[in-house]
């Protein structure tokens, strides 16, 4: 805001003339382009504020979903996760949260569908593949879980935490003894 005020305020006045010319009239604008630049900066600033507000609202919805899930309020957690999805339809995190809530509620099919949508939005995030592997493991789909672990390893081949055999990796990541 200060930068916008400087660009549209006294800094836009024409310079005072030297000894040879008349003094500039107070309030004369140096150029229309400079004024347009100031307006453009204000518009960009306003758009940034709106985008930040959108991110804040989505973050608050995700936190509400996590809190509701921690209380065992699955319906409230699903509603809050869906609110975050409405605010950020391009993002993977709200869909990941929705998948985790569905898993907590015992609806593994809906959880896998939400994780598939999250993976579609962030195809290079190896952690989403591991979460999908945990969901497959919870659904007793060991081949699917191992395939997800292999996909995660392919996305991040240098990660030391992914260097373990699939069963150990899934057990460590998911916390499930049945993975080994």
Beta strands, then each sheet from edge to edge (+ up, - down):
end
